[in-house]
Each structure stands twice: as structure tokens, then as C-alpha cells.
Amino acid sequence: MKRVVVGLIGSDADARPVLRATIEAARLFGSDAEAVQGRSQARFARSRAIAGELGVPLRVLEPAPASRLVAEAAREEVTCLVIGVPRRPFASRDERGAVFVDLAVSTHKPLLVVPPGARIGPMRRLLAPLDGSPEISRALQRFLTRVDPAGIEIVMLHVCSRDEAPAFSDHALYELEAWGSEFLARNCPQGRLELRVGAPEDLVLDVADATAADLIVLGWDQLPARGQGRVVRRVLQGAGIPVLLLAARRASSLAHRPTTASVLSTV
Amino acid sequence: MATNSAALAPWHSAHAEKLPASLDRRFEALVFDWDGTAVPDRAADATVVRRLVEDACALGLHAAVVSGTNVRNIDGQLAARPRGPGRLYLLLNRGSEVFHVGPNGPRLLHRRRATRAERSALAGAAARLAAELEHHGLAVAIVADRLNRQKVDLIPDPAWSDPPKERIDELLAAVEDRLARHGLGGLSTVLELAQRAAREAGLPDARVTTDAKHVEIGLTDKSDSARWIAGELARWGIGPRLVLVLGDEFGPLGGGAGSDALMLVPELGRATSVSVGAEPAGVPPGVVHLGGGPAEFTALLGDQIERRRRGDVPEIDLDPAWTLQIEGFDPQLERVREALLCIADGCIGTRGSLVVENAAALPLVLASGLYDGYGPAEELMPCPLWAKARTRVPERFGVRRALDLRTGLLRQELRLGGDVLEALLFSSPTRPGLAVLRTNGGLPRSRPIQALELPGTRKGGIVRELPDGLVHAALRADPEGGVVAGAVDDHGPERLDRVAAYAAGSRRLPGADVPRRRLEAISTPRFETLLTEHRRAWARRWEDAEIVIEGDSELEFGARFALFHLLASVAEKGETALGARGLSGPGYRGHVFWDADVFCLPTLAATCPEAARTVLEYRRRRLPAAVDYARATGHEGARFPWESAREGVDVTPPTGLDLNGETVPIRTGDLEEHVTADVAWAASLYLDWTADDAFAPVAREFLIATARYWASRISLDAEGRGHIETVIGPDEYHEPVDDNAFTNVMARWNLRRAAQEDGVSPSERSRWLALADALVDGYDAATGVYEQFAGFFALEPLLIAEFAPRRPIVADVLLGRERVARAQVLKQADVLMLHHLVPGEVVPGSLVANLDFYEPRTAHGSSLSPGIHASLLARAGRLEEAVHWLRLASRIDLDDIGGSTAHGLHLAAMGSVWQALAFGFLGLRADGPRLELDPQLPPAWRALEMRVRFRGASLRVRAEHERALVWGHPQALITLPGGPQLQVTGREPTVLERRGATWSAR
């Protein structure tokens, strides 16, 4: 049976939003929800009570899940791992931050991150920032094959830096129609596209608000200090909704952006 | 529905299995020697060859007999009377005569006629040779009754009076022995003596050959035949790779080259050459030696017939200078490639999708002028699809696609394991609306697909298969019109031949029987008939349009690619609504902009005037709508809309989204009024280039109606200066503006040009001329720079060339819309467009100052910009920069530089490429009845050669660094800077030499 597993970590003051996010994620992935926690951890009883109240079975892991979640994620039946994090998880020195970093840079499974104070609800509108690299697009497409498409709306976001401005825009409407339609065809034909100009790390949260997204789906190369890593850091720092991280191998090119000088492989 | 299996006698070629790989394919023409190759000798029964040649021609194969003898001998023996579509030629008398043989027998096409002096020289040469040989004691005889040649018989012995080919070894030995006995060394010595005798007689270029018995001194030989047939086949769209040359004497003979080696001319350099002769001394490199004599020849001819009967997919020439080849399948790039490989006939366009379904495809068939929807949402309607042959293949497969620009043929080859599916597709300009597909082979688990399929985005159409096998489709447009299509599939064991006929009506749905009637009008064999016509039609187009850039093959290809798609997008009859992306994709909804009039039309007027006329006809039929538009906006005359579709009313969308997702107003529809003068300019240019008297009244109507618009649009200030306020110029980064130089000067040109027309009252003429003189144009005499619009010079000076990370770039993304609006940053040529379009309306010598000022301020964020700048930079002599921008313009689609090629090709940019070459580098410009020529050649180019049509004449213009050559047929007047006015005519070029800045006739 497929499972979405949430790791309830150490000083997690309130497991309720994390468990609720787990339930929504389980719906998204068509899986069962399950919580894991160490018996020795603080507030174990409290967490077990909330899990029981929300109908999420809680499995005891010994030693504590902090050291076991990477292995847990690797289990075949696990479709997604869920974890609550502090506001600046990459910089945090507490246990949740450390566990998050361990997981985020190593797991190949989708990792649902629940920032403090996140609004938790049905995950119907998904905002997926795409940089146009094939790796990130493939990660998103893989994810979309694993979820139930019914009732989901995918909003793609491509943020074009000023230096990456297109070569031509002959017409304010048609050119963008053509470019956007081709971007979708290359990256995720079933979605719609939002375009912005600027730095993605500055704009993802704005667009999430503007589009009333329920979930941000972020592909990244699992390198926190560069590329999409910068975006992940900024998004986790400010997100008011859960963020699903998708592991993608390091982006080597931007061939999925409809601007390329290699249309003709052989002439 | 009847299918196209021709009722021809079967021919089994059992020996095909042992053919070398180079022969294991379909050829389109056979060029062959007669005596010894096709028949054993001139007395042999040629019935089998006759039947084969007639069968081959009936299946579209062209055949050419090359022989030294005359038509009586060859036609008497062959007696073929082919009915086509393949053609039979007799290239006789050692290259001096050419006949075409049809159902009524041979007809002379060409004869080399010797001058009296040449005849005398030939006789003198033969006599000198005979005397020289007789001096050695060798008795010889002169045979003088041959066309353009004289023969010296080296062995006038009755025993060797007419030796058969199979005794050539004996003959050669006898002759060599005879020569040796007289101290002459051998045949090679005699050949040298003959060459010397010819030179001494005044024939430095004599053709000296031998058949062992004779030495012949002539004006022509088989190489002339080979060159002639290579040229003729090219005129029929048959490139050398598609030609099979057959002979029996390629190897050396008596120290000289074998007679058939003369057929190995450079023009047939990529042909496959085969010897069926004994070839005792071997064959030259590159010639396949099969031996076997005439029996092998008939087997090879039979094999070619069999390939056609079983439906082999024809090859294309694969000349890299003319072929867009794309290897492999990449779902990310597939839609771009489909646009690049689009085939169109001016009536329908079909994207170059694979014939096998695939998820990455955006297959589309568009009919010119068939719009669906209302107002800004009006768009070209997707039509039923005809080019899908097979269902999806689950596995990854190999793909090779090639589009032959010379013939408009798209060939596909799909491989999966050992299975191969080949396909050829074309959409023929000879029968616009007809589309043809042949496939052969198959792929596993891929099933055939019905001949027509409704496009996935459309509802409400019908597709049904009728009892006779015709598949019929109909699709209505909203609010009116629609398309009907009929297609028939003819299946062989491995082959599928599909012909689809489309009829589109923008006002009403054409009758259901129209496609059927069009299909029934095609003679059998349908595929071969249509293919032959199609190749011929494209070859003819290029005869008036060819572009050669010696020294820059990449640019040459890019220019040909651009011109190919331009020519393909436009019909030659009726009207053409030439949308910004032609028929290659859904981009720009098929709306018609100034792109059609200013960027595409000049190219068409100079290469295919009939097509240019249809572009103007679209405007003519919408002149009433333009009159209404002017009236509705409170003006007189006619105002053409910025974006136009079915009705000719403005269909510009009122808003769009910017890259920040914010709604922005699109004001071009209201304010980009210069299009009205642009249409008038196009009509005038067309007249200048074509002298089409029938169009003159239409042009007059355009010019007068548009002049009236400007006359009512211009306002005069207190000082009497004329202004045009609140407009948008070609640089669309600034809006609205007053007194845009481009708009004002184009209006001025429009008024002055219309004032020259008959039918204008004196008072109106005077008023127009006064208004034209009163219009401000922003020219600053101190700097020589035109101010782009009132207040432009006061904007923030910003040299985008210096700080942009690259150009072209969309400056309003780079800098933001507000900043761009406040700065001297241009999207594209604005003032400079005047120097390009109406150089007579700007101050002489002002080009350089304006280039220096505006080019560094131009982001080139429009695809229309690079080509025009290339043209102007060339005029200014800044050739390196000119080539840079021209190369970029030529690669916009090939490299998908703008990222939007998937939605269609940038036709206006393609037109600008041609204009840059013709107007910029060659310096062509119509000046009344004369064509001005003022070449500027970049150092890296050896020559630029273009073919154009000018006022009824076909011109070939070749510019080299120090000279120019012009061929004209029947005749044309040309001028060059500082040179005389010249009339060019005839086969020989007029040669002009550069002397500093001026030119003079040699």
C-alpha cells in the first residue's frame, strides 16, 4: 500500500498542521497517511493524541526518526515524506532543521515541507516554478504521473531574468501566446503559464499569493547554495503554504525554454 | 473512386538483388549512350528498349539517349513514342543536336550551328591532319558530311567499313598496328596531331575524339550533350544525384579518354555512372563497372520500372546547398521543426509533422484566407489533416527528414529495428489545394490511418468514407465559409499513395463535389504525374529567383530557405491574405500586417510578380472596408487597418499581457496608421518592377484614396506647418507620439506620388503637394539626423548597443516599459525605414548620420529589424556589420532565435533577407524603366548572384568585386553609378567593370 509518511520531530510544538498537511498530501498522491515518531521524543503523547484525533496511524520508530527518515523515505511504498520545519530551515540549528537538510539533499522522493504557520487546506491549485531546464521539467512531469489529476490545477511559473529577455517580441499578445504555448508544450502541457520578469526567488511567493495557490511544487537540484537552491531557501523562509520539493538532477541546460540555437541537430 | 495503378506490362527484374548499393534505389532520369550500351549495334532490333523506354516515361522516368549519330538513325531504330509524364530526349550528332520525342515523334529543341568560319576551320583541320598522316605514308579518308565535325578514317579498308561494337578490341588492334607500321606511335599520337591541326586551323577549343576507326575534329561532343541534359533536367527539378548515366566506353581507348567519359561533366558530378561495356582498360574512378552490355542495360532500365510499379518512394537530390536535413526526433524541438519543414502551395500549407502520430506534434493544415471567429479572435481555421499515415509507435524510432528547397519535396525516413517507413510529401503550386503523400514500408504495431482527419481542436465537422473509397471531409467556419476536402488512398503491398484535394471558401462552403472533380482531373499514374508537374513548377520558380552567394554557403542556404517559404506561402491567382506566419503555423492568428506589403511584397514583385499581384489583390478587395474605416474615424479616402483578416476591418486585439502578467493596452490598431501609406507604397513598387498595365488603374485607386486619407488627417498649425499627431511609428516602444518621422514622410511620399496620377483634379493635386511640402519631418540640418518623433531628442540618451547583454533583445523586458518609454531606445528601424523604402524622400547623404545615431539605439527587438539594418549598412558600405545582421536575420527561424518559430515562420524577416541582398548588397532599385545596380560585396564573398524579373524581363545579375555581369531576356535597361544606361539582352552577359566609384561597360 502506498504511504505518505510524516516524521514528527523532536521539539515540534504542534503536530496538528503537519499532520493535516500529511492527510492532504495523501489525498494528492492517492496514498495512506502515516506518522512516525520516536517514543523518547518530547510531546510524544501529545502528538499521538493529535494523530489519533485526525485518524493518522502513528508508528513508533526507535531510534528516533531523525536518524531514520532518510531510510524511511527510500522504502518503495513511500510516495512522499512530510516534515515540519522552522522558518529558516537551512540556517536553523535545531533538530528539525538538521533533519530537513539531511532529507532535502538526499532523498529522491517528494518532500513536503510545512513551514510554521502555513495555511493547510485541500491541495487543488499547485504552483510549479520552472526554469526551463529539462531536469526540473522532468521532475514535475514525474510528479504529475504519480498524483491523481482530478481536481488539480497546475499553474506553471516561469520567471525570466532581465538578462534572459527574449530576442524578439513583435507583438504584445501573439508573441507571448506563441512563446507561452511552446513553453507549456515543452514542460507541462496540462497546465497554464504565468510569466514574470525578475528574480525567481523574489517572485514565487508573490505569484503564489496572486494565484491563491494551495501548494508550491519546487523542483531543485538538491544543492542549497546555488541555482534553484536559492529559490528554495527564499520560498521556505516566507511561504504561507506547504512546499513540495522534487529532486531533480543538476540542471545542465535550459533546452526546455523555447529559445535554442540547436533546432537542427544535423544539417 | 478509381485508383492510379497504371495498366502497364509487368517487368521482372530478377537481377535487382545483385545490384551494387549505389544502384539499389530509384533514379529519376537515365542518360545513356546508344550504340553498344542500349543496343549491340545500329542494326539490332530495339523493340525491347522501345517498350522499356515508353513504359519508363509513362511512369515518370526521364530518358536521354546520347549518341554521335543522327536522328534518322536513332529514332529509326528506337522508334519510341512516349506520352509522358517522363520525357525522352535524343542528344545527337556528338552534342550538336537535341530532340524531344513525344507521341508524334522527334522535335528539334536545339542545334549548334557552325559559322562559315568554323566550317572552314573544321575542313582545314581535317585536311591538315590527313596531310600529316599521309606524309607518314598512311592512306586515310576524310568524312565531311557530319554536322559540326569532320572525321578522318584511319582504316579506310572495306573489311572495317562498319565494325560492330563487340569487335572494338580487334579494331583497335588493327588501327594501332597500322599506325605503328607508319611510324605514328598509336592513336594517342594521332589525337595529339588532330589537336594541333585544329589549333593551327583556328579552332583552339576543338573537340577531338576517336571511336578507334576515326579521329573526329568537331565543335561539340558528348560533354555538350551531358551539360545540356543536366541543365534541362534541372529545369525539370531533377538534380544530378537522381540521374543514372549509362555507357559502355568510359575507360581509356587508344590513349584517349573513352567516348562515354565525356559524359562525366561537373554538372552531373553527383550522378551515378555505370558502364555495361567490356572496358578492357578499366573505368575511371567513380564509375561502376557492371559489364553485360545491352542486356545489363535493359535489366537496369527494367529494374527502375519495377521500382516505380511497386511504389518506391522517390529520392531527393540532397544537395546541401538546397536541402534542410533534420536528423533524429526530439519532442522538445518537434514543433519548431514542423514549422521549418512546412510545405505549402499558396492555397494550403501543411506543417512538416511526421507521417506517424506522435504526442509532441502540432500537425496543422491551414488554408489561405480561411478565417474562423470574430474580431480580434478571428484566426486561420485549422483544416482537416491529410498527412498522417500511421498510428503512434510506442517505441523510440529513428527519423531523418529532408526538405528539398529546389523542388518543395519533403522526404521522411523512419526506422525501428529493421523496419523502415519512407514517405514523400508535397503540395503542388501547379494545382493549389492538392496535397500528395506516398509512403512505402511500415513500422511494427503502427496501423494505417484514414486519409482525412478532423483537427483535434475543431468540432462540428464531418469525415466519412464514401462507397467508392473517397474520404470526404467538410468543416464550416464561423460565421461563414469553410473547407471541403476529399482524399483517396491507393494501397499496394507496401505502398500507400494518397492524394487530397482541398477547396476553401471564405464566404461560403464550397460544393462537396469540388474535391472529387479535382481528383478525377488528374491523369494516371496520378502520383508520377503530379510529382513531375510539381518538380517542374518549383524549378521554374527558381529560374527567376535563384540566389548564389559564393564564399558564404551558410548565408546562401539561409537566403534560399527564406525565399522558399515566401514563395510557398503565396498563391499565383486570386488573392492572398498573407499573414505574418504564412501558412506555417497558428501564430499571429493569420492576421495580415504591413509585413505583407513592405517586407514580403518587394521580394515577390521581383521574383514572382503573379504572387505579388495576389497580395495586392487582397488589399484591393478590401478597399471599400478601408474607405469605411477612414470615414468611421472622421477622415476621407481610405485607411487600411493595422491588423486585417477576412473582411479588411481592424482586428487588432485591444489588450495583451506583458511579461509580468499584467494587462496592457494594445494601441497599434488605433494608432499605427502608417500602414495606409505602406499599402500604397507596395502598389507603387509593384508597378515600378512589373510595369503591369492591368494593375495601373488599381494602383491609381490605392494611391488616390490613401492620399485623400492623409490630406484629411494632416493638421496645419498657425505657421502653416503640417502635423500628424497621436500615432505609433514602427518603433512601437513609444506611444502615442506626434509627428513620427516615418509616418509623416511616408504620408508625404504618398501625397506626392498620388499627385502624379491621372484623374486627380488640379485643385486637389495642388492641395496635396502643398500639404506634402508643409508636413514636418523632424530633419535637423545641423546634424543630418531626423528626429524620430517630436520630443525624441529630449528623451534619455541610451545606447542600448553598449549596455545590453546582447542584441537582439526585447528592451522593454530588459529595462521595463516605463524606462524604455522615457529613453532613446528603439524596437526596430523607424527613421531608417525611410532610407530603405523612400530614399528619394530623405535628404541625400543623410543615411550615414542616421545610421550612426539610430542603430546603436536600436534593440532589434523585432524580427523585422535585423534584415532592414543589414540592407542599409550595406548601402552605407559597412559590410561587416551588414553581414552580421543579415546572417542573424537568415537564422531567426533556423535557430529559433525568438523562441516562437514553433507557431510559424517569420515571413517578414524572410522578406527582409531577400531585400538586404537585392536592395542592400546588389543595390537594385527600380528607376522608371531602368533598374539601378550598385553592388557592394563583402570581402569574404567572391560573388553575389541573383535572378529577378524586371518589367517583363528575366534578369540574372552577378556582382563580383571588380566587375558585374548582367544577363537579360528578352531585354532590360540597367544603370550603374557613373556608368552609361545599358540595354542588356541575349545569351551573353553584359560585363561592367568597376573603376573606383564608377562603372563602365567593357
Interface residues (C-beta under 8 A of the other chain):
Chain A: P134 C160 R162 D163 A165 P166 A167 F168 S169 D170 H171 A172 L173 Y174 E175 L176 E177 A178 W179 S181 E182 A185 R186 E194 L195 R196 V197 A210 A255 H256 R257 P258 T259 T260 A261 S262 V263 L264 S265 T266 V267
Chain B: P320 L324 Q325 I326 E327 G328 D330 Q332 L333 R335 V336 R337 L340 A360 L362 A580 G587 Y588 R589 P653 T655 G656 L657 D658 L659 N660 G661 V664 I666 P805 P808 I809 V810 A811 D812 V813 L814 L815 H860 G861 S862 S863 L864 I892 L894 D895 D896 I897 G898 G899 S900 T901 A902 H903 G904 H906
